Amino acid sequence: MSGSGDRLPRLLALVPYLLARPGVYLRDVAADFGVSEQQVRRDLELLWMCGLPGHGPGDLIDLSFDGETVVVGYDAGMSRPLRLTSDEALSLVVALRTLAEVPGLAGRDAVERALAKVESAAGDAAQAAGSIAVRVEAREQTLAIVQQALGEGRALHLRYYSASRDESAERDVDPMRLLLVDGRSYLEAWCRHAEGTRLFRLDRIDEVRVLAEPAQPPPDAAPRDLTAGLYQPAPEHPEVILRLAAAGRWVADYYPCEKVRELDDGRLEITLRVADTDWVRRLVLRLGGAAEVLAPPSLVGEVRAEAAEALAAYAFGGEPAE
Protein backbone atom coordinates (compact mmCIF):
# COMPACT_ATOMS: atom_id res chain seq x y z
CA MET A 1 0.00 0.00 0.00
CA SER A 2 1.36 3.37 -0.99
CA GLY A 3 1.43 6.03 1.74
CA SER A 4 -0.48 9.29 1.36
CA GLY A 5 2.81 11.21 1.37
CA ASP A 6 3.88 9.34 -1.79
CA ARG A 7 0.44 9.20 -3.39
CA LEU A 8 -0.36 12.90 -3.70
CA PRO A 9 2.73 13.78 -5.83
CA ARG A 10 2.02 10.72 -7.97
CA LEU A 11 -1.63 11.73 -8.53
CA LEU A 12 -0.53 15.25 -9.52
CA ALA A 13 1.92 13.80 -12.04
CA LEU A 14 -0.32 11.05 -13.44
CA VAL A 15 -2.63 13.17 -15.64
CA PRO A 16 0.14 15.08 -17.49
CA TYR A 17 2.01 11.77 -17.84
CA LEU A 18 -1.03 10.04 -19.39
CA LEU A 19 -1.75 13.02 -21.67
CA ALA A 20 1.77 12.75 -23.08
CA ARG A 21 1.37 8.98 -23.63
CA PRO A 22 -2.16 8.26 -24.91
CA GLY A 23 -2.92 4.55 -24.89
CA VAL A 24 -0.03 3.70 -22.55
CA TYR A 25 -0.12 0.25 -20.97
CA LEU A 26 -0.91 0.11 -17.26
CA ARG A 27 2.14 -2.08 -16.69
CA ASP A 28 4.34 0.65 -18.15
CA VAL A 29 2.70 3.28 -15.94
CA ALA A 30 3.32 1.09 -12.90
CA ALA A 31 6.97 0.56 -13.85
CA ASP A 32 7.60 4.26 -14.46
CA PHE A 33 6.08 5.27 -11.12
CA GLY A 34 7.58 2.37 -9.19
CA VAL A 35 4.27 0.96 -7.91
CA SER A 36 2.11 -2.08 -8.65
CA GLU A 37 -0.56 -2.19 -11.39
CA GLN A 38 -3.15 -2.60 -8.64
CA GLN A 39 -1.97 0.67 -7.07
CA VAL A 40 -2.16 2.43 -10.46
CA ARG A 41 -5.77 1.26 -10.85
CA ARG A 42 -6.62 2.59 -7.39
CA ASP A 43 -5.00 5.92 -8.28
CA LEU A 44 -7.00 6.16 -11.51
CA GLU A 45 -10.22 5.36 -9.66
CA LEU A 46 -9.48 8.22 -7.28
CA LEU A 47 -8.68 10.60 -10.15
CA TRP A 48 -12.15 9.92 -11.57
CA MET A 49 -13.51 11.67 -8.47
CA CYS A 50 -11.29 14.75 -8.88
CA GLY A 51 -11.83 17.86 -10.93
CA LEU A 52 -13.05 21.45 -10.95
CA PRO A 53 -15.55 23.04 -8.53
CA GLY A 54 -19.11 22.13 -9.43
CA HIS A 55 -18.40 18.41 -9.26
CA GLY A 56 -20.71 17.59 -12.17
CA PRO A 57 -19.80 14.99 -14.81
CA GLY A 58 -18.40 17.72 -17.05
CA ASP A 59 -16.11 19.02 -14.30
CA LEU A 60 -14.37 15.77 -13.33
CA ILE A 61 -11.30 14.15 -14.87
CA ASP A 62 -12.42 11.61 -17.47
CA LEU A 63 -10.47 8.44 -18.19
CA SER A 64 -11.18 5.62 -20.61
CA PHE A 65 -9.75 2.10 -20.69
CA ASP A 66 -9.20 -0.20 -23.64
CA GLY A 67 -8.05 -3.51 -22.24
CA GLU A 68 -4.77 -2.81 -20.47
CA THR A 69 -4.33 0.73 -21.80
CA VAL A 70 -5.67 4.08 -20.57
CA VAL A 71 -6.48 7.43 -22.23
CA VAL A 72 -7.36 10.77 -20.64
CA GLY A 73 -10.60 12.18 -22.10
CA TYR A 74 -10.77 15.35 -20.00
CA ASP A 75 -7.88 16.68 -17.90
CA ALA A 76 -9.73 19.33 -15.81
CA GLY A 77 -6.83 21.72 -16.32
CA MET A 78 -4.10 19.34 -15.09
CA SER A 79 -2.30 19.42 -18.41
CA ARG A 80 1.19 20.36 -17.26
CA PRO A 81 3.42 18.50 -14.80
CA LEU A 82 4.74 20.36 -11.77
CA ARG A 83 8.16 21.78 -12.49
CA LEU A 84 10.91 22.98 -10.23
CA THR A 85 12.20 26.51 -10.66
CA SER A 86 15.91 26.88 -11.32
CA ASP A 87 16.54 27.85 -7.69
CA GLU A 88 14.49 24.89 -6.42
CA ALA A 89 16.32 22.46 -8.70
CA LEU A 90 19.70 23.88 -7.67
CA SER A 91 18.83 23.58 -3.97
CA LEU A 92 17.63 20.00 -4.41
CA VAL A 93 20.75 18.91 -6.32
CA VAL A 94 23.08 20.50 -3.73
CA ALA A 95 21.12 18.89 -0.86
CA LEU A 96 21.20 15.44 -2.45
CA ARG A 97 24.92 15.69 -3.25
CA THR A 98 25.63 16.74 0.33
CA LEU A 99 23.52 13.91 1.71
CA ALA A 100 25.28 11.37 -0.51
CA GLU A 101 28.64 12.39 1.00
CA VAL A 102 27.60 11.76 4.60
CA PRO A 103 29.75 8.90 5.99
CA GLY A 104 27.86 5.74 6.89
CA LEU A 105 24.63 6.90 5.22
CA ALA A 106 21.93 4.24 5.14
CA GLY A 107 20.11 4.01 1.80
CA ARG A 108 22.91 5.65 -0.17
CA ASP A 109 21.84 3.81 -3.35
CA ALA A 110 18.38 5.39 -3.20
CA VAL A 111 19.90 8.85 -2.71
CA GLU A 112 22.25 8.38 -5.66
CA ARG A 113 19.41 7.16 -7.91
CA ALA A 114 17.30 10.16 -6.96
CA LEU A 115 20.26 12.46 -7.55
CA ALA A 116 20.85 11.03 -11.03
CA LYS A 117 17.21 11.60 -11.99
CA VAL A 118 17.12 15.14 -10.63
CA GLU A 119 20.44 16.05 -12.30
CA SER A 120 19.13 14.73 -15.60
CA ALA A 121 15.96 16.80 -15.33
CA ALA A 122 17.62 19.92 -13.87
CA GLY A 123 19.93 20.60 -16.83
CA ASP A 124 21.86 23.86 -16.30
CA ALA A 125 20.91 24.00 -12.62
CA ALA A 126 22.74 20.73 -12.02
CA GLN A 127 25.87 22.14 -13.67
CA ALA A 128 25.67 25.26 -11.52
CA ALA A 129 25.49 23.07 -8.42
CA GLY A 130 29.00 21.83 -9.18
CA SER A 131 30.43 25.23 -8.25
CA ILE A 132 28.81 25.22 -4.82
CA ALA A 133 30.76 23.73 -1.92
CA VAL A 134 28.74 22.56 1.06
CA ARG A 135 30.34 21.40 4.30
CA VAL A 136 28.55 18.64 6.17
CA GLU A 137 28.34 19.64 9.83
CA ALA A 138 30.73 17.70 12.03
CA ARG A 139 27.88 16.64 14.29
CA GLU A 140 26.01 15.06 11.37
CA GLN A 141 29.16 13.24 10.28
CA THR A 142 29.65 11.96 13.82
CA LEU A 143 26.05 10.76 13.98
CA ALA A 144 26.40 8.91 10.66
CA ILE A 145 29.60 7.17 11.75
CA VAL A 146 28.09 6.15 15.10
CA GLN A 147 25.01 4.79 13.31
CA GLN A 148 27.30 2.85 10.97
CA ALA A 149 29.14 1.27 13.90
CA LEU A 150 25.88 0.34 15.62
CA GLY A 151 24.48 -1.13 12.40
CA GLU A 152 27.61 -3.19 11.73
CA GLY A 153 28.22 -4.14 15.37
CA ARG A 154 31.73 -2.64 15.44
CA ALA A 155 33.75 -0.78 18.06
CA LEU A 156 34.63 2.91 17.88
CA HIS A 157 37.67 5.03 18.67
CA LEU A 158 36.79 8.45 20.08
CA ARG A 159 38.55 11.63 21.02
CA TYR A 160 36.08 13.01 23.54
CA TYR A 161 35.89 16.28 25.45
CA SER A 162 34.83 15.75 29.07
CA ALA A 163 33.16 18.88 30.45
CA SER A 164 33.54 17.68 34.04
CA ARG A 165 37.33 17.47 33.60
CA ASP A 166 37.75 20.19 30.97
CA GLU A 167 39.96 17.93 28.87
CA SER A 168 39.89 15.67 25.83
CA ALA A 169 40.91 12.02 25.95
CA GLU A 170 41.23 9.10 23.55
CA ARG A 171 38.89 6.18 24.21
CA ASP A 172 37.93 2.88 22.61
CA VAL A 173 34.28 2.06 23.21
CA ASP A 174 31.75 -0.66 22.42
CA PRO A 175 28.56 1.09 21.20
CA MET A 176 25.28 -0.01 22.76
CA ARG A 177 22.58 2.49 21.67
CA LEU A 178 21.83 6.07 20.59
CA LEU A 179 19.70 8.33 22.79
CA LEU A 180 17.97 11.64 22.15
CA VAL A 181 17.39 13.52 25.40
CA ASP A 182 16.25 17.15 25.65
CA GLY A 183 17.17 17.74 22.03
CA ARG A 184 20.72 16.38 22.36
CA SER A 185 22.08 13.12 20.96
CA TYR A 186 24.09 10.72 23.12
CA LEU A 187 25.98 7.52 22.47
CA GLU A 188 25.70 4.96 25.25
CA ALA A 189 28.68 2.64 25.14
CA TRP A 190 30.97 0.46 27.20
CA CYS A 191 34.14 2.47 27.80
CA ARG A 192 37.12 0.12 27.87
CA HIS A 193 39.29 2.64 29.72
CA ALA A 194 36.78 3.31 32.51
CA GLU A 195 35.53 -0.28 32.40
CA GLY A 196 31.95 0.90 32.69
CA THR A 197 28.92 2.09 30.74
CA ARG A 198 29.19 5.76 29.80
CA LEU A 199 27.16 8.38 27.92
CA PHE A 200 28.98 10.45 25.28
CA ARG A 201 27.37 13.63 23.97
CA LEU A 202 27.78 13.62 20.21
CA ASP A 203 28.59 17.33 20.01
CA ARG A 204 31.56 16.73 22.35
CA ILE A 205 33.09 13.99 20.20
CA ASP A 206 35.99 15.72 18.45
CA GLU A 207 37.03 12.72 16.35
CA VAL A 208 35.51 9.30 15.70
CA ARG A 209 36.35 6.32 13.55
CA VAL A 210 34.98 2.81 13.18
CA LEU A 211 37.38 0.06 14.26
CA ALA A 212 37.76 -3.25 12.44
CA GLU A 213 37.06 -5.24 15.59
CA PRO A 214 33.52 -6.14 16.70
CA ALA A 215 31.76 -4.32 19.52
CA GLN A 216 31.69 -6.63 22.53
CA PRO A 217 30.29 -4.97 25.66
CA PRO A 218 30.45 -7.32 28.67
CA PRO A 219 27.32 -9.42 29.28
CA ASP A 220 26.58 -7.44 32.46
CA ALA A 221 26.80 -4.04 30.70
CA ALA A 222 23.19 -2.92 31.09
CA PRO A 223 21.71 0.25 29.53
CA ARG A 224 21.54 3.11 31.97
CA ASP A 225 18.25 3.74 33.78
CA LEU A 226 17.22 7.27 32.84
CA THR A 227 13.92 7.41 34.72
CA ALA A 228 15.53 9.77 37.25
CA GLY A 229 16.92 11.98 34.49
CA LEU A 230 20.03 12.04 32.37
CA TYR A 231 22.27 13.82 34.84
CA GLN A 232 22.80 11.80 38.00
CA PRO A 233 25.79 13.20 39.92
CA ALA A 234 27.47 11.21 42.64
CA PRO A 235 26.50 12.39 46.16
CA GLU A 236 30.15 12.76 47.14
CA HIS A 237 30.84 15.31 44.39
CA PRO A 238 31.11 18.87 45.78
CA GLU A 239 28.31 21.32 45.01
CA VAL A 240 29.35 24.46 43.14
CA ILE A 241 27.21 27.59 42.86
CA LEU A 242 27.99 30.18 40.19
CA ARG A 243 26.44 33.54 39.35
CA LEU A 244 26.57 34.29 35.62
CA ALA A 245 26.26 37.57 33.77
CA ALA A 246 24.92 37.77 30.22
CA ALA A 247 28.27 36.84 28.63
CA GLY A 248 28.47 33.68 30.75
CA ARG A 249 24.89 32.40 30.49
CA TRP A 250 26.02 29.80 27.92
CA VAL A 251 27.58 27.83 30.80
CA ALA A 252 24.10 26.84 31.99
CA ASP A 253 23.36 25.33 28.56
CA TYR A 254 26.70 23.61 28.09
CA TYR A 255 27.24 22.02 31.50
CA PRO A 256 24.74 19.78 33.34
CA CYS A 257 23.16 21.77 36.17
CA GLU A 258 21.11 20.64 39.15
CA LYS A 259 19.44 24.05 39.51
CA VAL A 260 19.14 27.15 37.35
CA ARG A 261 17.59 30.31 38.83
CA GLU A 262 16.87 33.60 37.06
CA LEU A 263 17.82 36.63 39.16
CA ASP A 264 16.02 39.97 39.12
CA ASP A 265 19.01 41.74 37.60
CA GLY A 266 19.11 39.40 34.55
CA ARG A 267 21.91 37.20 35.82
CA LEU A 268 21.70 33.44 36.37
CA GLU A 269 22.51 31.45 39.47
CA ILE A 270 23.36 27.84 38.71
CA THR A 271 24.14 24.87 40.92
CA LEU A 272 26.15 21.90 39.67
CA ARG A 273 28.12 19.02 41.12
CA VAL A 274 31.60 18.28 39.81
CA ALA A 275 34.14 15.57 40.42
CA ASP A 276 37.01 18.07 40.24
CA THR A 277 36.73 21.82 40.92
CA ASP A 278 39.96 22.68 39.08
CA TRP A 279 38.20 23.05 35.73
CA VAL A 280 35.54 25.28 37.34
CA ARG A 281 38.29 27.53 38.71
CA ARG A 282 39.88 27.81 35.25
CA LEU A 283 36.48 28.45 33.64
CA VAL A 284 35.60 31.27 36.04
CA LEU A 285 39.00 32.93 35.60
CA ARG A 286 38.61 32.79 31.81
CA LEU A 287 35.15 34.37 32.02
CA GLY A 288 36.42 37.27 34.13
CA GLY A 289 33.56 39.44 35.34
CA ALA A 290 30.95 37.28 33.60
CA ALA A 291 31.13 34.59 36.33
CA GLU A 292 31.35 34.65 40.11
CA VAL A 293 31.81 31.69 42.48
CA LEU A 294 29.42 31.68 45.45
CA ALA A 295 30.21 28.21 46.85
CA PRO A 296 32.01 26.22 48.10
CA PRO A 297 34.09 28.65 50.21
CA SER A 298 37.33 26.83 49.38
CA LEU A 299 36.78 27.41 45.66
CA VAL A 300 35.84 31.06 46.28
CA GLY A 301 39.17 31.54 48.07
CA GLU A 302 41.16 29.81 45.31
CA VAL A 303 39.62 31.94 42.57
CA ARG A 304 40.16 35.18 44.49
CA ALA A 305 43.78 34.31 45.27
CA GLU A 306 44.62 33.34 41.70
CA ALA A 307 42.83 36.41 40.28
CA ALA A 308 44.72 38.69 42.68
CA GLU A 309 48.01 37.03 41.74
CA ALA A 310 47.29 37.50 38.05
CA LEU A 311 46.37 41.15 38.54
CA ALA A 312 49.54 41.76 40.55
CA ALA A 313 51.68 40.17 37.86
CA TYR A 314 49.93 42.25 35.20
CA ALA A 315 50.42 45.48 37.18
CA PHE A 316 54.09 44.74 37.77
CA GLY A 317 54.70 43.87 34.13
CA GLY A 318 52.80 46.91 32.95
CA GLU A 319 54.77 49.51 34.93
CA PRO A 320 57.20 51.49 32.76
CA ALA A 321 60.87 50.91 33.54
CA GLU A 322 62.66 53.66 35.48
HUCORSUL-V338437 format. One record per run of one state. SS is the DSSP state (H for helix, E for strand, L for the rest). FROM is the first residue (numbers start at 1). LEN is the number of residues. Records with the same first field share a line. If there is no record, write none. Layout:
SS->FROM-LEN, FROM-LEN
//
This chain:
L->1-3, 21-3, 34-3, 48-3, 52-8, 61-1, 67-2, 75-11, 101-7, 123-1, 130-8, 153-1, 163-4, 182-2, 192-4, 215-23, 245-1, 249-1, 255-4, 263-5, 275-3, 296-1, 319-4
H->4-17, 26-8, 37-11, 86-15, 108-15, 124-6, 138-15, 202-3, 246-3, 250-5, 278-13, 297-22
E->24-2, 51-1, 60-1, 62-5, 69-6, 154-9, 167-15, 184-8, 196-6, 205-10, 238-7, 259-4, 268-7, 291-5
//
